[in-house]
Amino acid sequence: MKRITMIGCGTIGISWAAYFLAHGLQVTAFDPDDAARARFSDYVADDMRALGADVRSPDIKDNLEDAVRQADLIVENAPESVALKQQLLADIQRAAMPHALIVSSTSSLMHSDIVNASPAPERIIIAHPFNPPHLVPLVELYGPDMQLVNELADFYRGIGKKPVIMRKEMIGHIANRLSSALWQEALYLLQEGVASVEDIDLAVTAGPGLRWAIQGPFLTYHLGGGKGGIRHYLEHLGPSQEYRWASLGKPTMNAELYEQVIQGVESATQGKPLTDLFNERDQQLVTLQRAIASKENQEVIA
């Protein structure tokens, strides 16, 4: 797959385009919004610089048919609307070459809900990146044809991504379900007056967040069991988890909580512009990825 087409020139499309271009692939793009098309190349260039890559320009088309006509892989980045994606995916597939694979970046929708109108739904695969795709390696894959899914996983691995394959479709896939569970409890803690926005964030970044960058929840608890590993943890500390689960809460999503969140975030960020916050995040992600990659390379050499 050498010729990639982005359908949707928003944040995700920009980030994906930068990543593909940085890895030597051809990128074509289309968005029905004239303004989105006009600024696409500049934003892609910004993300390529964040990667430390030489800037290359995507080929921007004025209509969907021209954009997908020669593509091997078509990446759909439309808003999270079932009806919109159903129609768009069907239109893409009818205009694309028969061998083209179509992937959807949907963050929550299920494959079975968005491919109903497509002539060959088995050639449409969920490929949900974690934001921002040019800096975070995760891609969550799901599709009915496991051979195609495995071939797509190999493609992503070949350009440095880390795909995970879902054996069963699920709303929100894997990572967003895990993130949503943490976000729900963070909101509950804030609403209950347990801690401030800043301290709740710090409790993650200065604590479990550091471990989560290198270990998932299962390996974390395997090591949490000490010399006995996960077997010891489950036998001796499993009930303590149930005790905590019983106290987890559900926040009431109302205007008062929204204002708490807004004021808390504004206080924690101390008036920093969003552009500065994005730049700080991206620089830290690059540093973290390089550190992890260096460790992995040392292990391979050893």
C-alpha positions in Angstrom: 0.0 0.0 0.0 1.8 3.0 -1.3 -1.0 5.4 -2.2 -3.0 6.7 0.7 -6.0 8.9 0.6 -7.3 11.0 3.5 -11.1 11.6 3.5 -11.5 14.4 6.1 -8.9 17.1 6.6 -9.5 17.8 10.3 -7.2 17.0 13.2 -7.0 13.3 12.7 -6.7 13.5 8.9 -3.9 16.1 9.3 -2.0 13.9 11.8 -2.4 10.7 9.7 -1.3 12.5 6.6 1.9 13.8 8.3 2.7 10.3 9.5 2.2 8.6 6.2 4.2 11.3 4.3 7.0 11.1 6.9 7.3 7.4 6.0 7.6 7.9 2.3 4.0 7.2 1.2 2.0 9.2 -1.3 -0.9 11.1 0.3 -4.0 12.5 -1.4 -6.7 14.3 0.5 -10.2 15.5 0.2 -12.7 17.4 2.5 -16.0 18.9 1.4 -15.1 22.0 3.4 -13.1 24.5 1.2 -11.5 26.0 4.3 -10.3 22.7 5.6 -8.7 21.9 2.3 -7.0 25.3 2.1 -5.2 25.0 5.5 -4.5 21.2 5.3 -1.0 21.4 3.8 0.2 24.0 6.3 -1.1 22.0 9.3 0.4 18.8 7.9 3.7 20.5 7.6 3.5 21.5 11.3 3.0 17.9 12.3 5.8 16.7 10.1 8.2 19.2 11.8 7.0 17.8 15.2 8.1 14.4 13.9 11.5 15.8 12.8 10.7 14.8 9.2 11.4 16.7 6.0 8.2 18.4 5.0 6.4 17.0 2.0 3.0 18.1 0.6 -0.1 16.1 0.1 -2.0 16.2 -3.1 -5.4 17.9 -2.4 -8.3 17.1 -4.6 -11.6 19.1 -5.1 -13.9 16.0 -5.2 -14.2 12.6 -3.6 -14.0 10.6 -6.8 -10.6 12.1 -7.9 -9.2 11.6 -4.4 -9.9 7.9 -4.1 -9.6 6.8 -7.7 -6.0 5.5 -7.5 -5.7 4.8 -3.7 -4.6 1.5 -2.2 -5.7 2.6 1.3 -8.4 5.1 2.0 -8.6 6.5 5.5 -12.1 8.0 6.5 -11.9 10.6 9.2 -15.5 12.0 9.2 -17.4 13.1 12.3 -18.9 10.5 14.6 -22.3 10.1 12.9 -23.6 6.6 11.9 -25.7 8.0 9.1 -22.9 10.1 7.7 -20.4 7.3 7.8 -22.8 4.8 6.2 -23.3 7.1 3.2 -19.7 8.2 3.0 -18.2 4.8 3.2 -20.6 3.5 0.5 -19.7 6.5 -1.8 -16.0 5.9 -1.2 -16.2 2.2 -2.0 -18.2 2.8 -5.2 -15.6 5.3 -6.5 -12.5 3.4 -5.4 -10.6 0.6 -7.1 -11.8 -2.9 -6.2 -8.7 -3.9 -4.4 -8.6 -0.7 -2.2 -8.9 -1.2 1.6 -11.0 1.4 3.4 -10.4 2.1 7.0 -12.5 4.2 9.4 -10.9 6.2 12.2 -14.1 6.1 14.2 -13.4 6.4 17.9 -16.6 4.8 19.2 -18.9 3.5 16.4 -19.1 -0.2 15.6 -18.3 -1.7 12.2 -21.7 -3.4 11.9 -23.4 0.0 12.2 -21.5 1.9 9.6 -21.0 -0.5 6.7 -24.7 -1.4 6.1 -24.9 0.6 2.8 -21.5 -0.5 1.4 -21.3 -3.0 -1.5 -18.3 -4.9 0.0 -18.4 -4.3 3.8 -15.6 -6.9 4.4 -13.1 -4.6 2.7 -13.9 -1.9 5.3 -12.0 -2.1 8.6 -12.0 -0.1 11.8 -8.5 1.4 12.2 -8.9 3.7 15.2 -5.7 5.7 16.0 -5.1 7.3 19.4 -4.8 11.0 19.2 -2.5 12.4 17.9 -1.8 9.6 15.4 1.5 11.1 14.2 3.0 10.8 17.7 1.0 7.9 19.4 1.7 4.5 17.9 -1.6 2.7 18.8 -4.0 1.6 16.1 -7.1 -0.5 17.1 -8.3 -2.8 14.3 -11.5 -4.6 13.8 -13.1 -6.2 10.7 -15.0 -9.4 9.7 -12.2 -10.7 7.4 -9.3 -11.6 9.6 -6.9 -12.2 6.7 -7.4 -8.6 5.6 -7.1 -7.3 9.2 -3.9 -9.2 9.7 -2.5 -7.8 6.4 -3.4 -4.3 7.5 -1.8 -4.9 10.9 1.4 -5.9 9.1 1.3 -2.8 7.0 1.0 -0.6 10.1 3.8 -2.5 11.9 5.9 -1.9 8.8 5.6 1.9 9.3 6.2 1.9 13.0 2.7 1.7 14.4 1.6 -0.7 17.1 -1.7 -2.3 16.0 -4.0 -4.3 18.3 -6.6 -6.6 16.9 -10.1 -6.8 18.4 -11.6 -10.2 18.4 -15.1 -8.8 18.9 -16.5 -5.4 18.1 -17.3 -3.1 21.0 -18.5 0.5 21.3 -15.5 2.6 22.0 -13.1 -0.2 21.1 -10.4 -0.9 23.8 -8.4 2.2 24.7 -11.3 4.7 24.7 -13.3 2.4 27.0 -10.4 2.3 29.4 -9.9 6.0 29.1 -13.7 6.6 29.6 -13.7 4.6 32.8 -10.9 6.7 34.3 -12.5 9.9 33.1 -15.8 8.9 34.7 -14.1 8.4 38.1 -12.1 11.6 37.7 -15.3 13.6 37.2 -16.9 11.8 40.2 -14.0 12.7 42.4 -14.2 16.3 41.3 -18.0 16.5 41.8 -17.7 14.9 45.3 -15.1 17.5 46.3 -12.3 15.0 46.8 -9.7 16.9 45.0 -9.1 19.7 42.5 -8.7 19.2 38.7 -5.0 19.9 39.0 -4.4 17.3 41.8 -6.6 14.7 40.1 -4.5 15.1 36.9 -1.3 15.0 39.0 -2.4 11.8 40.7 -2.3 10.2 37.3 0.7 11.7 35.7 3.0 11.4 38.7 1.7 8.0 39.7 0.1 5.2 37.6 0.5 7.2 34.3 4.3 6.7 34.5 3.8 2.9 34.7 1.1 2.9 32.0 3.6 4.3 29.5 5.5 1.1 29.7 3.1 -1.5 31.2 -0.6 -2.2 30.7 -3.0 -3.0 33.6 -2.3 -6.7 33.5 1.5 -6.5 33.6 1.2 -3.7 36.2 -0.7 -6.0 38.6 1.6 -8.9 37.7 4.5 -6.9 39.1 2.2 -5.6 41.9 2.1 -9.2 43.2 5.8 -9.0 44.0 7.7 -12.2 43.7 4.5 -14.2 43.5 3.3 -12.2 40.4 -0.3 -12.1 39.3 -1.2 -15.4 41.0 -0.2 -13.9 44.3 -1.9 -10.6 43.6 -5.3 -12.2 42.7 -5.2 -14.6 45.6 -4.2 -12.0 48.3 -5.3 -8.6 46.9 -8.2 -9.5 44.5 -10.8 -8.8 47.2 -9.3 -5.3 47.8 -10.1 -4.5 44.2 -13.7 -5.5 44.7 -13.8 -3.3 47.7 -12.7 -0.3 45.6 -15.0 -1.2 42.7 -18.0 -1.0 45.0 -17.2 2.6 45.9 -16.7 3.8 42.3 -19.3 6.4 41.3 -21.1 7.9 38.4 -21.0 11.7 38.1 -24.1 13.7 37.3 -23.4 15.5 34.1 -25.0 18.9 34.8 -24.2 22.6 34.3 -22.6 22.8 37.8 -20.1 20.0 37.0 -19.3 21.5 33.6 -18.5 24.8 35.3 -16.3 23.0 37.9 -14.4 21.3 35.1 -14.0 24.5 33.1 -12.8 26.6 36.0 -10.5 23.8 37.2 -8.9 23.4 33.9 -8.4 27.1 33.4 -6.9 27.3 36.9 -4.6 24.4 36.3 -3.4 25.7 32.9 -2.8 29.2 34.3 -3.9 31.0 31.1 -1.5 29.1 28.8 -2.7 29.3 25.2 -3.8 26.0 23.6 -1.1 26.2 21.0 1.5 26.2 23.8 -0.2 23.2 25.5 -0.3 21.3 22.2 3.4 22.0 21.6 4.4 20.9 25.1 2.4 17.7 24.8 3.9 16.9 21.4 7.5 17.6 22.6 7.0 15.4 25.6 5.4 12.6 23.5 8.3 12.7 21.1 10.8 12.5 24.0 8.9 9.6 25.6 8.6 7.7 22.3 12.4 8.1 21.7 13.2 6.8 25.1 11.0 3.8 24.7 12.3 3.1 21.2 15.9 3.3 22.4 15.1 0.8 25.1 13.5 -1.6 22.6 16.4 -1.3 20.2 18.8 -2.1 23.1 16.8 -5.2 23.9 16.9 -6.3 20.2 20.7 -5.8 20.0 21.2 -7.7 23.2 
